[in-house]
């Protein structure tokens, strides 16, 4: 039974990793759209590279900020 539990844990971890990667890519696409629209509203016409860079920084920091709370165990009083 221990071997089957190990493979089940491995499969669930791989599935969770694939799901998180898909959501990260999706959030990057949405953020690229938001940054592009915000630049257009402001009357700016930045190069595509700067739009992708800005969106990548925003999406990356949002992903890191969301995961920071899980890194530390709760402190007991």
NORNOR-V783229 format. One line per field, one symbol per residue. ss: DSSP state (H for helix, E for strand, L for the rest). psi: psi as a letter, one per 30 degrees, with the letter a starting at -180 (. if undefined). Layout:
ss: ???
psi: ???
This chain:
ss: LHHHHHHHHHHHHHHHHHHHHHHHHHHHHHHHHHHHHHHHHLLLLLLHHHHHHHHHHHHHHHHHHHHHLLLLLLLLL
psi: feeeeeeeeeeeeeeeeeeeeeeeeeeeeeeeeeeeeeeeefglilleeeeeeeeeeeeeeeeeeffefffklkkk.
